[in-house]
Amino acid sequence: MNRIPIKSDRDIELMRETCRITSLILDAVGDIIKPGISTEDINTFVHRMTLEHGATPSPLNYKGYPKSVCTSINDVVCHGIPSPLVVLKAGDIINVDVTSYKNGFHGDSSRMYFVGGRAACSDAACELVDVTLEALQVGIATVKPGGHIGDIGAAIQEFISSTKRGYGIVREYTGHGVGREFHENPQVIHVGKRGHGDVMKPGMTFTIEPMINMGGPKTILSKVDGWTVRTADGSLSAQWEHTVLVTPQGHDILTRSN
């Protein structure tokens, strides 16, 4: 079993600052998301604000990724590449995924936004976004010392099944450890069995980021850009993400909104 990094008190202090920057960016970017702007406009905003806070955008040039943020609209599950040719329209739902790097640590989080406001989006789209946020919260609630990583996915899977909406949980793309590296151990799959997987210990930090499809769970990776992931059936997809710390008492959401 691969080693999972345990952060020291000093590590956690530094990481809190990076995660705070990520959260501030996600708080601010919602103000510019409206019909008529391009996803490149979002990228420019995120890049500039990241630098203004003395950080750098982790995605930029990561394994060849060309932009500073991921912008995933409607049926795009994750890793949507910002472009001046992709313009938001009323009724779209969009995930903005921000990871900042400062003082040797990364902070990773993403949120969903309604383009044109919630009232502009379909009831089905709004429900998907709401259920996905609740799935994230259900997963986070299981995080505690002595628990297992598999408990997180099991809780999310049980919750999604209980909604009886027929939603699909994406398997191929998962949460992950985060800290000095953008992606570390452990892998956090959003389905699972309770009592399985690595044991959670104080000082572990990882993301939980369920991707929930309105239709089936299958996805397709773009052969054109090698990054953009879409639902195989063209259905809408939603994702929410936080960086979470295991504490002696339970957990702490490092990228909680300010």
Secondary structure by P-SEA (a helix, b strand, c coil): ccbbbbbcaaaaaaaaaaaaaaaaaaaaacccccccccaaaaaaaaaaaaaaacccccccccccccccbbbbccccccbbbbbccccccccbbbbbbbbbbcccccccccccccccccccccaaaaaaaaaaaaaaaaaaaacccccccaaaaaaaaaaaaaaccbbbbbccbbbbbbcccccccbbbbccccccccccccccbbbbbbbbbbccccccccccccccbbbcccccbbbbbbbbccccccccccccccc
